[in-house]
Amino acid sequence: MFKFSGSDIVIMLVLPMKMLSSFGNHVYCSMKKTITSRLLIMIAIAGLTINASAQRKAAMLNHIAVYVVDLKKSTAYYRDIVLVDTIPEPFHDGKHTWFTVGPHSQLHLIQGAKESGAHDKNTHLCFTVSSIEEVIARLEKNNIPYTNWAGTGKTPTVRVDGVKQIYFQDPDGYWIEINNDKY
């Protein structure tokens, strides 16, 4: 990366101008082109320097992997209850299901857990939906219990910013939050 100080710029621009007084018109045109070329090069280098620092990006979530006992049951649950879309997975071994959960993020279910267990509600997956009422209707239709954060059944939590939240568990006991945040 090139860095120029103020004195470098003065030398690159002013020195050729001082030389103009001792030369004729032909040299003046040539020097004018040189000054213009040098100025354009400095602008380009400054732009590359700014662009290089602007290209630094924060880390982005790629995927979350969830280890499950029964892949078919969990796949149906996330597809039909949570309503996330499956996407092709590269293994084709019957032990993986991938879902898209954001523009560049995925949920990977992986077959192989020996048993489902108790999981703390503080560790949960959260999905935002446009209608929390539709999700509640789907849960009730499928006899899936849901609670608010405190654990009161069939009652959403309403955060101080007005976002409604409900919590329920998938077939392996992993907690899922559904909210209606206006992303």
C-alpha positions as CSV (number, residue, x, y, z in Angstrom):
1,M,0.0,0.0,0.0
2,F,1.4,3.4,-1.0
3,K,1.3,6.3,1.4
4,F,2.1,9.9,0.5
5,S,2.9,12.7,2.8
6,G,1.9,16.3,2.1
7,S,5.5,17.1,1.1
8,D,5.5,14.2,-1.5
9,I,2.4,15.7,-3.1
10,V,3.9,19.2,-3.2
11,I,7.1,17.8,-4.9
12,M,5.1,15.8,-7.4
13,L,2.9,18.7,-8.4
14,V,4.8,22.0,-7.7
15,L,8.3,21.0,-8.9
16,P,7.2,20.4,-12.5
17,M,5.4,23.8,-12.3
18,K,8.6,25.6,-11.3
19,M,10.4,24.0,-14.2
20,L,7.8,25.4,-16.7
21,S,9.2,29.0,-16.5
22,S,12.5,27.9,-18.1
23,F,11.0,26.0,-21.0
24,G,8.9,26.8,-24.0
25,N,5.2,26.2,-24.9
26,H,5.9,22.6,-26.1
27,V,7.5,21.7,-22.8
28,Y,4.5,23.4,-21.0
29,C,2.0,21.1,-22.7
30,S,4.2,18.0,-21.9
31,M,4.5,19.1,-18.3
32,K,0.8,19.7,-18.0
33,K,0.2,16.1,-19.2
34,T,2.7,14.9,-16.7
35,I,1.1,16.8,-13.8
36,T,-2.4,15.5,-14.8
37,S,-1.1,11.9,-15.1
38,R,0.6,12.2,-11.7
39,L,-2.6,13.6,-10.1
40,L,-4.7,10.8,-11.6
41,I,-2.2,8.2,-10.3
42,M,-2.3,9.7,-6.8
43,I,-6.2,9.7,-6.8
44,A,-6.2,6.1,-8.0
45,I,-3.7,5.0,-5.3
46,A,-5.8,6.9,-2.6
47,G,-8.9,5.2,-3.9
48,L,-7.2,1.8,-3.7
49,T,-6.1,2.5,-0.1
50,I,-9.6,3.5,0.9
51,N,-11.1,0.6,-0.9
52,A,-8.7,-1.9,0.7
53,S,-9.7,-0.8,4.2
54,A,-13.4,-0.8,3.3
55,Q,-13.2,-4.4,2.1
56,R,-12.6,-5.7,5.6
57,K,-15.8,-7.5,6.5
58,A,-17.1,-8.8,9.8
59,A,-17.5,-12.6,10.2
60,M,-20.9,-13.9,8.9
61,L,-22.8,-16.8,10.2
62,N,-22.5,-19.7,7.7
63,H,-24.4,-22.5,9.4
64,I,-25.5,-24.0,12.6
65,A,-25.3,-27.8,13.0
66,V,-27.8,-29.7,15.2
67,Y,-27.1,-33.3,16.1
68,V,-30.4,-35.3,16.0
69,V,-31.6,-38.8,16.8
70,D,-34.1,-39.3,14.0
71,L,-33.2,-37.3,10.9
72,K,-36.5,-38.0,9.1
73,K,-38.6,-36.8,12.1
74,S,-36.4,-33.7,12.6
75,T,-36.4,-32.9,8.9
76,A,-40.2,-33.0,8.8
77,Y,-40.4,-30.9,11.9
78,Y,-38.2,-28.1,10.7
79,R,-39.8,-28.2,7.2
80,D,-43.4,-28.5,8.2
81,I,-43.7,-26.8,11.6
82,V,-40.9,-24.2,11.5
83,L,-41.4,-23.8,7.8
84,V,-37.7,-23.5,6.7
85,D,-36.8,-24.6,3.2
86,T,-34.5,-27.6,2.5
87,I,-31.6,-27.1,0.2
88,P,-29.3,-29.6,-1.5
89,E,-26.6,-31.1,0.7
90,P,-23.3,-32.4,-0.7
91,F,-23.0,-35.7,1.2
92,H,-26.1,-37.6,-0.1
93,D,-25.5,-40.2,2.7
94,G,-28.9,-40.1,4.4
95,K,-27.3,-38.5,7.5
96,H,-27.7,-34.8,6.6
97,T,-30.5,-32.3,5.9
98,W,-29.7,-28.7,5.1
99,F,-32.1,-25.8,5.3
100,T,-31.7,-22.2,4.3
101,V,-32.3,-19.9,7.2
102,G,-31.0,-16.6,5.8
103,P,-29.4,-15.1,2.7
104,H,-26.1,-16.8,3.4
105,S,-26.9,-18.9,6.5
106,Q,-28.0,-22.5,6.9
107,L,-29.2,-25.0,9.5
108,H,-27.6,-28.5,9.2
109,L,-29.3,-31.4,10.8
110,I,-27.0,-34.3,11.3
111,Q,-28.2,-37.9,12.2
112,G,-26.2,-39.7,14.9
113,A,-27.2,-38.5,18.3
114,K,-27.7,-41.5,20.7
115,E,-30.6,-39.9,22.6
116,S,-32.4,-36.6,22.9
117,G,-31.8,-34.7,26.1
118,A,-32.8,-31.7,28.2
119,H,-31.5,-28.5,26.8
120,D,-31.5,-25.1,28.5
121,K,-33.9,-22.5,27.0
122,N,-31.0,-20.0,27.0
123,T,-29.5,-22.0,24.2
124,H,-32.0,-21.7,21.4
125,L,-32.5,-21.1,17.7
126,C,-34.6,-18.1,16.9
127,F,-36.6,-17.6,13.7
128,T,-38.5,-14.4,12.8
129,V,-41.8,-14.7,11.1
130,S,-44.3,-12.1,9.8
131,S,-47.2,-13.7,11.6
132,I,-46.7,-15.3,15.0
133,E,-50.4,-16.1,15.1
134,E,-50.0,-18.4,12.1
135,V,-47.2,-20.3,13.9
136,I,-49.3,-20.6,17.0
137,A,-52.2,-22.0,15.0
138,R,-49.8,-24.6,13.3
139,L,-48.4,-25.6,16.7
140,E,-51.9,-26.0,18.2
141,K,-53.1,-28.0,15.2
142,N,-50.1,-30.4,15.7
143,N,-50.5,-30.5,19.5
144,I,-47.1,-29.0,20.1
145,P,-46.9,-27.1,23.4
146,Y,-45.4,-23.6,23.5
147,T,-44.7,-21.2,26.2
148,N,-43.5,-17.7,26.9
149,W,-40.0,-17.1,28.3
150,A,-41.2,-17.6,31.9
151,G,-42.7,-21.0,31.0
152,T,-46.4,-20.1,31.0
153,G,-48.1,-22.2,28.4
154,K,-49.9,-20.8,25.4
155,T,-48.9,-17.2,26.3
156,P,-46.4,-15.2,24.2
157,T,-43.8,-13.0,25.8
158,V,-44.1,-9.4,24.7
159,R,-40.7,-7.6,24.9
160,V,-40.4,-4.0,25.9
161,D,-40.1,-3.1,22.2
162,G,-43.4,-4.8,21.3
163,V,-41.9,-8.0,19.7
164,K,-43.9,-11.1,20.5
165,Q,-42.0,-14.3,21.3
166,I,-42.9,-18.0,21.9
167,Y,-40.8,-21.0,22.7
168,F,-41.1,-24.7,22.0
169,Q,-38.9,-27.7,21.6
170,D,-38.0,-29.8,18.6
171,P,-38.1,-33.6,18.7
172,D,-34.6,-33.7,20.3
173,G,-35.5,-31.2,23.0
174,Y,-33.6,-28.2,21.4
175,W,-35.4,-24.9,22.1
176,I,-36.8,-22.8,19.3
177,E,-37.9,-19.2,19.6
178,I,-40.3,-17.7,17.1
179,N,-40.8,-14.0,17.1
180,N,-42.3,-11.3,15.0
181,D,-39.4,-8.8,15.0
182,K,-39.7,-6.4,12.1
183,Y,-36.2,-7.1,10.6
